[in-house]
Amino acid sequence: MNNNLQTVHMYHQETKHFAHKYARSLGYMDWETQPNPYRSYEGTKKTPLPLAFNKVTPSYIDIFTNNKKKENIKELSLENISQFFQFSLGLAAIKEYGSQSWALRCNASSGNLQPSEAYIISQDIEGIDDGLHHYAPKEHHLERISLAKSDLSLPSNTFVVLLSSIVWREAWKYGERAWRYTQLDCGHALKALEISALMLGWEIEFIPSCDKDLNSLLGFDQKERFIKEEREVADMLLLVRLSDKSKNNTLDIKNLQNALTMDYEGQVNCLSASWHEWDILEKIEDASVNNELHNKENVLFKYENTLLREKTYESKDIVLLRRSAQVMDEHDSNISKSDFETILASVKAKNASVHLAIFVHDVQGYESGLYLLLRNTSHKDKLQMLCKSEFLWQEIKTEAGNLYLLQKGDFKAKAKLISCNQDIAAHSAFSLGMLVEFSSQLLEHGESRYKQLYWECGALGQQLYLETTSLNLSATGIGCFLDDLMHETLGLKGDSFQSLYHFTIGKGLIDERLSTLKPYQNQIN
C-alpha cells in the first residue's frame, strides 16, 4: 500500500464519529469567519444569462426515457445554457426569517455551505465568448476568465463543464470531517447537472482527466490569483452534448490549455476574514489527487429508472421545489408501498458501487425491519459472508430492484442513535445508509477512487431528493452518523464495506415562521 493510500485510510478512520468521540471540529459556530458561499472573479467580463422561469420543460418522468424525440433536443444557445445552469446549480428560492434571508440552490449541500463551483468552456455559441468562464449563481451570469486565442477544437455540438471544490466552506463548520461532505456535494452537483441536461435533451459524459491538467486548465496553479487558505481544487471534467447519438468524444485537454490565453483574467474574492487550519484536510486533498488516467473510473452511473407511475410535474418544478426537511412528522409518517418502490426504482442499478441498507419504519405492505437494496449482484456472496449470519436474506418480489429483508423489527431507536441522535432518522417512513465496497475498490483503482465513491453517493442522494419531491414527500441527507455503529448493525468488521452517506425520507413538517420568495427578483423586475 503506497503512502497516499495509507493517508486515505488514516483520514477515513480519523474522521469517523463515535458515540464517545466525534470527529474533530471547532465545536462552535465562529460566525465572524463564516465563508461567503459565492465565488466571484473581480475585474472580468460578465455575460448575463436570461432567466428560464417561464420556459416549458418536459414532465419529470419523461426526461428519463431513452426514446427521445428529435424535436425535444434543444440547440446549444445562450438561452438554453442559461437554463442548464439555472436549473442545476442556480438559486431555487430565498428564505426569510425576520431580518435574515438566505438562498437555497437546486443542488443539495451539507449545511447549505455550497463548496462546489462550476466552469464552462464554450465555442461557437452566440452571445458567449469562446473560452473559459466561471458560473456565478448569485447573479446568474458568466465571468470570463480566459479568452480563446485559437480554435478550442471541441467536438461539434458540445461544451465543457468543470466542477471544483473549496473545502474551507465546509471546514468552517464541520472541521476534519468536512472533506467528506465536500465530495458528497460534488456528487450532488454532478447529478443536478445531469438532470438539467436531460431536461434539454442533452447528455453528459465524464471525461477521464488528470487532476494536474484540470487544475492548470482552470488556472488554479496561478497562485497569485488565489488565497492559500481558501484552496480551490479541480474535481472533474464533463462533456455536454446533444443527445443525437453521434458520440464524438475526442477531447484534447492539452489543446484546450494551449488555445486559452495564458494570462487569465480576474482576481478571486476573499471568502472569509480569517481561517482555522486543519492539517488533515490538506493531507487528504493531496493524497487523493489523481494524475493517472487509468484510475479515473466513470462516476456517472446510469440508473435504470424503472417507471412505476404516471406523469406528474414539469421537471423544472421538481428541481426548484427540492428541499432538505428539517423535521419529519412522527405522527403521520406512513407512506404507500407504491411510493417506496418508486423511490427505490429511481436508483435501480446492476453494477453500481453503492448499496442501500434501509431501516423501514412505516411503509404500507412492508414489515418494519432492516432491508438491503443490492445494486450490484456480484457483491451478494461477499456481503452474505461478511454480514450477520442470522440475517434472513428474504428476497422481496418487486420491480424496484434486488431488495432483501435482512431482519424484522423496530429499528427507529437504532436509526436515531446511528444518526447522531437526530429524530429525523426515526420519525421518517424509512432511513438508509449508503454502503460501498471500500478497501478492494481503493486497492484496484487507487487513492483517487476515495473521492469518486463519495461522488457516487452524493449523486445518488440528489436523485433520491428529486424523486421524493416528485411524490410530494420530503428527504434529508445525513452526514453526521456513527460510522462503525452502522457497520456493527450489519455485522460488518474491517473495511471491506463502509457506509459513506445516510438519508431519510418521509413527510416533512413546514416551518411556518419562514417565508419563501422567488429568487432573482432584481433581474425579473
PATORNU-454326 format. One record per residue (C-alpha): chain; x negated, y negated, z; residue in one letter. Coordinates in steps of 0.2 Angstrom, whole numbers, plus 5000, padded with zeros to 4 digits. Each point is the difference from the previous one (the first is absolute). Layout:
// PATORNU-454326
DRENDREN	cadena	x	y	z	residuo
DRENDREN	A	X	Y	Z	a
...
***
This chain:
// PATORNU-454326
DRENDREN	cadena	x	y	z	residuo
DRENDREN	A	5000	5000	5000	m
DRENDREN	A	4992	4983	4995	n
DRENDREN	A	4999	4985	5011	n
DRENDREN	A	5015	4991	4992	n
DRENDREN	A	5011	5015	5002	l
DRENDREN	A	4994	5001	5018	q
DRENDREN	A	5005	4982	5003	t
DRENDREN	A	5018	5004	4992	v
DRENDREN	A	5002	5014	5013	h
DRENDREN	A	4994	4989	5014	m
DRENDREN	A	5011	4986	4996	y
DRENDREN	A	5015	5011	4998	h
DRENDREN	A	4997	5007	5017	q
DRENDREN	A	4995	4984	5009	e
DRENDREN	A	5016	4991	4994	t
DRENDREN	A	5012	5014	5006	k
DRENDREN	A	5013	4995	5013	h
DRENDREN	A	5002	5010	5015	f
DRENDREN	A	5013	4999	5014	a
DRENDREN	A	4986	4995	5012	h
DRENDREN	A	4990	4989	4988	k
DRENDREN	A	5005	4991	4984	y
DRENDREN	A	4988	4995	4987	a
DRENDREN	A	4990	4984	5004	r
DRENDREN	A	5008	4983	4997	s
DRENDREN	A	5000	4983	5008	l
DRENDREN	A	5015	5006	5010	g
DRENDREN	A	5009	4983	4998	y
DRENDREN	A	5005	4988	4986	m
DRENDREN	A	4987	4987	4997	d
DRENDREN	A	5012	4988	4991	w
DRENDREN	A	4986	4987	4997	e
DRENDREN	A	4992	5011	4988	t
DRENDREN	A	5015	5008	4991	q
DRENDREN	A	4995	5002	4982	p
DRENDREN	A	5008	4991	4986	n
DRENDREN	A	5010	5013	4990	p
DRENDREN	A	4997	4991	4984	y
DRENDREN	A	4983	5000	4990	r
DRENDREN	A	4998	4985	4989	s
DRENDREN	A	4986	4995	4988	y
DRENDREN	A	4997	4981	5002	e
DRENDREN	A	4995	4990	4984	g
DRENDREN	A	5007	5012	4987	t
DRENDREN	A	5013	4999	4986	k
DRENDREN	A	5017	5005	5006	k
DRENDREN	A	5013	5008	4988	t
DRENDREN	A	5018	4999	5007	p
DRENDREN	A	5010	5016	4998	l
DRENDREN	A	5019	4998	4997	p
DRENDREN	A	5011	5008	5013	l
DRENDREN	A	5010	5016	4995	a
DRENDREN	A	5014	4999	5012	f
DRENDREN	A	5013	4999	4986	n
DRENDREN	A	4993	5013	4989	k
DRENDREN	A	5010	5016	4998	v
DRENDREN	A	4990	5016	5005	t
DRENDREN	A	5005	5018	4998	p
DRENDREN	A	5009	5010	5013	s
DRENDREN	A	4988	5007	5013	y
DRENDREN	A	5003	5018	4995	i
DRENDREN	A	4997	4996	4982	d
DRENDREN	A	4982	4994	5002	i
DRENDREN	A	4995	5018	5004	f
DRENDREN	A	5007	5009	4985	t
DRENDREN	A	4987	5005	4987	n
DRENDREN	A	5011	4998	4985	n
DRENDREN	A	4997	4981	4999	k
DRENDREN	A	5009	4992	4985	k
DRENDREN	A	4989	4989	4989	k
DRENDREN	A	5011	4985	5003	e
DRENDREN	A	4997	5001	5019	n
DRENDREN	A	4981	4998	4998	i
DRENDREN	A	4996	4981	5002	k
DRENDREN	A	4987	4991	4991	e
DRENDREN	A	4984	4993	5008	l
DRENDREN	A	5004	4982	5003	s
DRENDREN	A	4998	4987	5014	l
DRENDREN	A	5018	5002	5005	e
DRENDREN	A	4999	5019	5002	n
DRENDREN	A	4983	4999	5009	i
DRENDREN	A	5007	4988	5012	s
DRENDREN	A	5014	5012	5003	q
DRENDREN	A	4988	5014	5002	f
DRENDREN	A	4991	4991	5014	f
DRENDREN	A	5015	4992	5008	q
DRENDREN	A	5009	5016	5003	f
DRENDREN	A	4984	5010	5006	s
DRENDREN	A	4989	4988	5010	l
DRENDREN	A	5011	4984	5001	g
DRENDREN	A	5010	4993	5014	l
DRENDREN	A	5017	5009	5003	a
DRENDREN	A	5007	4989	5013	a
DRENDREN	A	4997	4986	5013	i
DRENDREN	A	5004	5004	5018	k
DRENDREN	A	5004	4986	5012	e
DRENDREN	A	5002	5000	5019	y
DRENDREN	A	5001	4983	5008	g
DRENDREN	A	4986	4989	4994	s
DRENDREN	A	4990	5015	4994	q
DRENDREN	A	5001	5008	4982	s
DRENDREN	A	4990	5013	4991	w
DRENDREN	A	5000	5009	4984	a
DRENDREN	A	5004	5018	4996	l
DRENDREN	A	4993	5008	4984	r
DRENDREN	A	5006	5014	4989	c
DRENDREN	A	4985	5011	5005	n
DRENDREN	A	5000	5006	5017	a
DRENDREN	A	4986	4995	5012	s
DRENDREN	A	4995	5005	5018	s
DRENDREN	A	5005	4986	5011	g
DRENDREN	A	5004	4990	4984	n
DRENDREN	A	4981	4995	5000	l
DRENDREN	A	4998	5003	4981	q
DRENDREN	A	4982	5005	4998	p
DRENDREN	A	5002	5004	4981	s
DRENDREN	A	4996	4988	4986	e
DRENDREN	A	5003	5002	4981	a
DRENDREN	A	4991	4995	4985	y
DRENDREN	A	5005	5001	4981	i
DRENDREN	A	4989	5000	4985	i
DRENDREN	A	5010	4996	4985	s
DRENDREN	A	4997	4997	4981	q
DRENDREN	A	5011	4993	4986	d
DRENDREN	A	5015	4996	5012	i
DRENDREN	A	5007	4983	4995	e
DRENDREN	A	5000	4988	5015	g
DRENDREN	A	4986	5010	5009	i
DRENDREN	A	4982	4996	4996	d
DRENDREN	A	4990	5015	4995	d
DRENDREN	A	4989	5005	5016	g
DRENDREN	A	5001	5004	5018	l
DRENDREN	A	5014	4992	5012	h
DRENDREN	A	5005	5002	5018	h
DRENDREN	A	5018	5002	5004	y
DRENDREN	A	5006	4988	5013	a
DRENDREN	A	5017	5006	5007	p
DRENDREN	A	5004	4985	5011	k
DRENDREN	A	5000	4989	4985	e
DRENDREN	A	5004	5013	4987	h
DRENDREN	A	4986	4995	4989	h
DRENDREN	A	4984	5006	4992	l
DRENDREN	A	4983	4992	5005	e
DRENDREN	A	4987	5002	4986	r
DRENDREN	A	4984	5006	5006	i
DRENDREN	A	4990	5004	4984	s
DRENDREN	A	5004	4995	4982	l
DRENDREN	A	4996	5013	4987	a
DRENDREN	A	4986	4994	4989	k
DRENDREN	A	5002	5015	4988	s
DRENDREN	A	5012	5014	4996	d
DRENDREN	A	5005	5010	5015	l
DRENDREN	A	5003	5015	4989	s
DRENDREN	A	5016	5005	5010	l
DRENDREN	A	5010	5014	4992	p
DRENDREN	A	5015	4993	4991	s
DRENDREN	A	5015	4996	5010	n
DRENDREN	A	4991	5001	5016	t
DRENDREN	A	4994	4989	5015	f
DRENDREN	A	4989	5004	5015	v
DRENDREN	A	5005	4999	5018	v
DRENDREN	A	4987	5001	5014	l
DRENDREN	A	5005	5002	5018	l
DRENDREN	A	4988	4995	5015	s
DRENDREN	A	5001	4999	5019	s
DRENDREN	A	4995	4988	5013	i
DRENDREN	A	4999	5011	5016	v
DRENDREN	A	4998	4985	5012	w
DRENDREN	A	5019	4996	4998	r
DRENDREN	A	5004	5017	5008	e
DRENDREN	A	4985	5000	5012	a
DRENDREN	A	5006	4984	5008	w
DRENDREN	A	5014	5009	5008	k
DRENDREN	A	4996	5019	4999	y
DRENDREN	A	4981	5000	5003	g
DRENDREN	A	4991	5016	4995	e
DRENDREN	A	5015	5009	4994	r
DRENDREN	A	5003	4986	4987	a
DRENDREN	A	4991	5008	4986	w
DRENDREN	A	5012	5014	5000	r
DRENDREN	A	5015	4988	4998	y
DRENDREN	A	4991	4990	4987	t
DRENDREN	A	4999	5015	4989	q
DRENDREN	A	5018	5005	5003	l
DRENDREN	A	5005	4982	4994	d
DRENDREN	A	4989	5003	4985	c
DRENDREN	A	5011	5015	4996	g
DRENDREN	A	5016	4990	5004	h
DRENDREN	A	4994	4987	4987	a
DRENDREN	A	4995	5014	4987	l
DRENDREN	A	5018	5007	5001	k
DRENDREN	A	5008	4983	4999	a
DRENDREN	A	4991	4996	4984	l
DRENDREN	A	5005	5017	4993	e
DRENDREN	A	5018	4997	5004	i
DRENDREN	A	5000	4983	4993	s
DRENDREN	A	4992	5006	4984	a
DRENDREN	A	5013	5013	4998	l
DRENDREN	A	5013	4987	5001	m
DRENDREN	A	4993	4993	4984	l
DRENDREN	A	4997	5016	4991	g
DRENDREN	A	4982	4999	5003	w
DRENDREN	A	4987	5013	5007	e
DRENDREN	A	4986	4999	5012	i
DRENDREN	A	4984	5010	4999	e
DRENDREN	A	4986	5001	5013	f
DRENDREN	A	4984	4998	4991	i
DRENDREN	A	4985	5009	5009	p
DRENDREN	A	4987	4986	5004	s
DRENDREN	A	4985	4998	5010	c
DRENDREN	A	5003	4988	5015	d
DRENDREN	A	4984	4991	4996	k
DRENDREN	A	5006	4996	4982	d
DRENDREN	A	5017	4994	5007	l
DRENDREN	A	4992	4989	5013	n
DRENDREN	A	4989	4992	4987	s
DRENDREN	A	5015	4998	4988	l
DRENDREN	A	5010	4991	5013	l
DRENDREN	A	4985	4989	5005	g
DRENDREN	A	4999	5006	5018	f
DRENDREN	A	4981	5002	4998	d
DRENDREN	A	4999	4981	4998	q
DRENDREN	A	4998	4998	5019	k
DRENDREN	A	4999	4981	4999	e
DRENDREN	A	5019	4999	4995	r
DRENDREN	A	5006	5011	5015	f
DRENDREN	A	5000	5000	5019	i
DRENDREN	A	4990	5014	5007	k
DRENDREN	A	5012	5004	5015	e
DRENDREN	A	5014	5001	4988	e
DRENDREN	A	4993	5013	4988	r
DRENDREN	A	5011	5004	4985	e
DRENDREN	A	4997	5017	4992	v
DRENDREN	A	5005	5007	4984	a
DRENDREN	A	5012	5015	5001	d
DRENDREN	A	5005	5006	4983	m
DRENDREN	A	5003	4996	4982	l
DRENDREN	A	5017	5003	4991	l
DRENDREN	A	5004	4999	4982	l
DRENDREN	A	5018	4994	4996	v
DRENDREN	A	5007	5005	4983	r
DRENDREN	A	5016	5001	4991	l
DRENDREN	A	5008	5017	5002	s
DRENDREN	A	4999	5003	4981	d
DRENDREN	A	4991	5017	5002	k
DRENDREN	A	4985	4994	4990	s
DRENDREN	A	4988	5002	5015	k
DRENDREN	A	4983	4992	4995	n
DRENDREN	A	4991	5000	5016	n
DRENDREN	A	4983	4994	4994	t
DRENDREN	A	4995	4986	5012	l
DRENDREN	A	4981	4995	5001	d
DRENDREN	A	4998	4991	5017	i
DRENDREN	A	4982	4995	4995	k
DRENDREN	A	5008	4991	4985	n
DRENDREN	A	5012	4991	5011	l
DRENDREN	A	4986	4994	5011	q
DRENDREN	A	4990	4994	4985	n
DRENDREN	A	5015	4991	4992	a
DRENDREN	A	5004	4990	5015	l
DRENDREN	A	4992	4983	5004	t
DRENDREN	A	4985	5003	5011	m
DRENDREN	A	5004	4985	5012	d
DRENDREN	A	5016	5004	5008	y
DRENDREN	A	5012	4986	5005	e
DRENDREN	A	5006	4996	5017	g
DRENDREN	A	4996	5001	5018	q
DRENDREN	A	5010	5011	5011	v
DRENDREN	A	5010	4992	5014	n
DRENDREN	A	4995	5004	5018	c
DRENDREN	A	5013	5011	5008	l
DRENDREN	A	4996	4998	5019	s
DRENDREN	A	4991	4987	5011	a
DRENDREN	A	4989	5014	5008	s
DRENDREN	A	4999	5019	5000	w
DRENDREN	A	4997	5014	5012	h
DRENDREN	A	4988	5013	4992	e
DRENDREN	A	5003	5019	5000	w
DRENDREN	A	4984	5008	4995	d
DRENDREN	A	5009	5017	4996	i
DRENDREN	A	5010	4991	4987	l
DRENDREN	A	4985	4995	4990	e
DRENDREN	A	4993	5018	5002	k
DRENDREN	A	5015	5008	4993	i
DRENDREN	A	5002	4988	4986	e
DRENDREN	A	4982	5003	4995	d
DRENDREN	A	5001	5019	5002	a
DRENDREN	A	5016	5002	4990	s
DRENDREN	A	4994	4991	4985	v
DRENDREN	A	5000	5010	4984	n
DRENDREN	A	4987	4998	4987	n
DRENDREN	A	5002	5017	4991	e
DRENDREN	A	5014	5001	4987	l
DRENDREN	A	5003	5019	5002	h
DRENDREN	A	5006	4996	5018	n
DRENDREN	A	5014	4989	4995	k
DRENDREN	A	5015	5011	5002	e
DRENDREN	A	5017	4994	4992	n
DRENDREN	A	5010	4992	5014	v
DRENDREN	A	5015	4997	4989	l
DRENDREN	A	5009	5016	5004	f
DRENDREN	A	5016	5001	4990	k
DRENDREN	A	5015	5006	5010	y
DRENDREN	A	5013	5011	4992	e
DRENDREN	A	5014	4988	5005	n
DRENDREN	A	5014	5013	5000	t
DRENDREN	A	5016	4990	4997	l
DRENDREN	A	5013	5005	5013	l
DRENDREN	A	5011	4985	4998	r
DRENDREN	A	5009	4987	4989	e
DRENDREN	A	4994	4983	4995	k
DRENDREN	A	5001	4987	5013	t
DRENDREN	A	4991	4983	5001	y
DRENDREN	A	4989	4991	4988	e
DRENDREN	A	4982	5004	5003	s
DRENDREN	A	4995	4982	5004	k
DRENDREN	A	5013	5000	5014	d
DRENDREN	A	4992	5015	5008	i
DRENDREN	A	4982	4993	5000	v
DRENDREN	A	5007	4983	5007	l
DRENDREN	A	5010	5008	5014	l
DRENDREN	A	4987	5011	5006	r
DRENDREN	A	4996	4997	5019	r
DRENDREN	A	4991	5008	5014	s
DRENDREN	A	5014	5004	5014	a
DRENDREN	A	4995	4994	5017	q
DRENDREN	A	5013	5009	5009	v
DRENDREN	A	5010	5016	4996	m
DRENDREN	A	5018	5003	5005	d
DRENDREN	A	4999	5014	5013	e
DRENDREN	A	5019	5001	5001	h
DRENDREN	A	5003	5002	4982	d
DRENDREN	A	4985	5009	4993	s
DRENDREN	A	5008	5013	4990	n
DRENDREN	A	4997	5001	4981	i
DRENDREN	A	5008	5012	4987	s
DRENDREN	A	4991	5015	4993	k
DRENDREN	A	5001	4992	4983	s
DRENDREN	A	4991	4985	5005	d
DRENDREN	A	4986	5010	5009	f
DRENDREN	A	4997	5011	4985	e
DRENDREN	A	5001	4985	4988	t
DRENDREN	A	4986	4992	5010	i
DRENDREN	A	4989	5015	5000	l
DRENDREN	A	5004	5004	4982	a
DRENDREN	A	4993	4982	4996	s
DRENDREN	A	4983	5006	5005	v
DRENDREN	A	5001	5018	4994	k
DRENDREN	A	4983	5006	4993	a
DRENDREN	A	4991	5016	4997	k
DRENDREN	A	4981	4996	5001	n
DRENDREN	A	4999	4985	5012	a
DRENDREN	A	4988	4998	5014	s
DRENDREN	A	5013	4994	5012	v
DRENDREN	A	5014	5011	5009	h
DRENDREN	A	5014	4994	5011	l
DRENDREN	A	5001	5007	5018	a
DRENDREN	A	5018	4994	5004	i
DRENDREN	A	5009	4999	5017	f
DRENDREN	A	5018	5001	4995	v
DRENDREN	A	5011	4992	5014	h
DRENDREN	A	5017	4997	4993	d
DRENDREN	A	5003	5005	4982	v
DRENDREN	A	5017	5008	4995	q
DRENDREN	A	4998	5019	4995	g
DRENDREN	A	4983	5001	5008	y
DRENDREN	A	4995	5007	5017	e
DRENDREN	A	4989	4989	5010	s
DRENDREN	A	4982	5005	5000	g
DRENDREN	A	4983	4999	4992	l
DRENDREN	A	5000	5003	4981	y
DRENDREN	A	4986	4999	4986	l
DRENDREN	A	5002	4993	4983	l
DRENDREN	A	4986	5010	4991	l
DRENDREN	A	4995	4989	4985	r
DRENDREN	A	4986	5011	4994	n
DRENDREN	A	5004	5019	5000	t
DRENDREN	A	4982	5005	5000	s
DRENDREN	A	4998	4993	5018	h
DRENDREN	A	5014	5012	5007	k
DRENDREN	A	4989	5015	5005	d
DRENDREN	A	4987	4988	5008	k
DRENDREN	A	5013	4991	5010	l
DRENDREN	A	5009	5016	5005	q
DRENDREN	A	4983	5006	5007	m
DRENDREN	A	4995	4984	5009	l
DRENDREN	A	5017	4995	5007	c
DRENDREN	A	5009	5008	5015	k
DRENDREN	A	5003	5019	4998	s
DRENDREN	A	5017	4999	5007	e
DRENDREN	A	5006	4988	4986	f
DRENDREN	A	5015	5007	4990	l
DRENDREN	A	4995	4994	4982	w
DRENDREN	A	5019	5002	4996	q
DRENDREN	A	5002	4993	4982	e
DRENDREN	A	5014	4988	4998	i
DRENDREN	A	5009	5002	4983	k
DRENDREN	A	5000	4982	4993	t
DRENDREN	A	4996	4991	4984	e
DRENDREN	A	4990	4988	5011	a
DRENDREN	A	4984	5010	4999	g
DRENDREN	A	4991	5014	5010	n
DRENDREN	A	5008	4997	5017	l
DRENDREN	A	4997	5011	5015	y
DRENDREN	A	5008	5001	5018	l
DRENDREN	A	4985	5003	5011	l
DRENDREN	A	5008	4998	5017	q
DRENDREN	A	5018	4997	5007	k
DRENDREN	A	5002	4987	5014	g
DRENDREN	A	5002	4982	5005	d
DRENDREN	A	4984	4991	4996	f
DRENDREN	A	5006	4982	5004	k
DRENDREN	A	4989	4999	5015	a
DRENDREN	A	4985	5007	4992	k
DRENDREN	A	5002	4989	4984	a
DRENDREN	A	5001	4985	5012	k
DRENDREN	A	4985	5005	5010	l
DRENDREN	A	4989	5004	4984	i
DRENDREN	A	5005	4982	4993	s
DRENDREN	A	4992	4991	5015	c
DRENDREN	A	5017	5001	5009	n
DRENDREN	A	5009	4990	4987	q
DRENDREN	A	5019	5003	5001	d
DRENDREN	A	5002	4997	4981	i
DRENDREN	A	4992	5018	4997	a
DRENDREN	A	5014	5008	5011	a
DRENDREN	A	5015	4989	4997	h
DRENDREN	A	4999	5004	4981	s
DRENDREN	A	5008	5014	4990	a
DRENDREN	A	4983	5007	4997	f
DRENDREN	A	4982	4995	5002	s
DRENDREN	A	4984	5008	4992	l
DRENDREN	A	4982	5001	4999	g
DRENDREN	A	4990	5001	4984	m
DRENDREN	A	4988	5014	5001	l
DRENDREN	A	4986	5001	4988	v
DRENDREN	A	4987	5013	4996	e
DRENDREN	A	4985	4992	5007	f
DRENDREN	A	4983	5007	5003	s
DRENDREN	A	5000	5011	4984	s
DRENDREN	A	5005	4985	4989	q
DRENDREN	A	4986	4989	5007	l
DRENDREN	A	4987	5014	4997	l
DRENDREN	A	5006	5003	4982	e
DRENDREN	A	5003	4982	4995	h
DRENDREN	A	4988	4990	5011	g
DRENDREN	A	5002	4986	5013	e
DRENDREN	A	5010	4989	4988	s
DRENDREN	A	5014	5012	5001	r
DRENDREN	A	5004	4994	5018	y
DRENDREN	A	5007	4984	4993	k
DRENDREN	A	5009	5009	4986	q
DRENDREN	A	5009	5011	5012	l
DRENDREN	A	5007	4985	5009	y
DRENDREN	A	5005	4992	4984	w
DRENDREN	A	5010	5015	4996	e
DRENDREN	A	5009	4999	5017	c
DRENDREN	A	5003	4982	4998	g
DRENDREN	A	5007	5002	4982	a
DRENDREN	A	5011	5014	5007	l
DRENDREN	A	5006	4988	5014	g
DRENDREN	A	5005	4986	4987	q
DRENDREN	A	5010	5013	4990	q
DRENDREN	A	5009	5006	5016	l
DRENDREN	A	5004	4981	5005	y
DRENDREN	A	5008	4997	4983	l
DRENDREN	A	5010	5016	4999	e
DRENDREN	A	5006	4997	5018	t
DRENDREN	A	5005	4983	4995	t
DRENDREN	A	5010	5006	4985	s
DRENDREN	A	5010	5011	5011	l
DRENDREN	A	5004	4985	5012	n
DRENDREN	A	4989	5008	5014	l
DRENDREN	A	4985	4993	5009	s
DRENDREN	A	4982	5005	5001	a
DRENDREN	A	4984	4995	5009	t
DRENDREN	A	4982	5006	4998	g
DRENDREN	A	4991	5004	5016	i
DRENDREN	A	4981	4998	5001	g
DRENDREN	A	4999	5002	5019	c
DRENDREN	A	5001	5018	5005	f
DRENDREN	A	4991	5013	5010	l
DRENDREN	A	4990	5009	4987	d
DRENDREN	A	4995	5016	5009	d
DRENDREN	A	5017	5001	5009	l
DRENDREN	A	5008	5002	4983	m
DRENDREN	A	4987	5013	4995	h
DRENDREN	A	5003	5009	5016	e
DRENDREN	A	5019	5000	4997	t
DRENDREN	A	4997	5009	4984	l
DRENDREN	A	4987	5012	5008	g
DRENDREN	A	4986	4992	4989	l
DRENDREN	A	4982	5000	5007	k
DRENDREN	A	4984	4993	4991	g
DRENDREN	A	5002	4988	4986	d
DRENDREN	A	5006	5011	4985	s
DRENDREN	A	5016	4990	5000	f
DRENDREN	A	5003	4983	5008	q
DRENDREN	A	5015	4989	5002	s
DRENDREN	A	4996	4983	4992	l
DRENDREN	A	5017	4990	5000	y
DRENDREN	A	5016	5002	5009	h
DRENDREN	A	5018	4994	4995	f
DRENDREN	A	5017	4999	5006	t
DRENDREN	A	5017	4999	4991	i
DRENDREN	A	5017	4996	5007	g
DRENDREN	A	5013	4986	5002	k
DRENDREN	A	4991	4984	5005	g
DRENDREN	A	5007	4987	5011	l
DRENDREN	A	5000	4982	4993	i
DRENDREN	A	4993	4986	5011	d
DRENDREN	A	5014	4987	4999	e
DRENDREN	A	4988	4987	5007	r
DRENDREN	A	4991	4999	4984	l
DRENDREN	A	5005	4991	4984	s
DRENDREN	A	4995	5006	4983	t
DRENDREN	A	4997	4988	4986	l
DRENDREN	A	4996	5003	4982	k
DRENDREN	A	4981	4997	4996	p
DRENDREN	A	4993	4987	4988	y
DRENDREN	A	5013	4988	5003	q
DRENDREN	A	4989	4985	4996	n
DRENDREN	A	4997	5008	4982	q
DRENDREN	A	5019	5003	4998	i
DRENDREN	A	5006	4983	5005	n
***
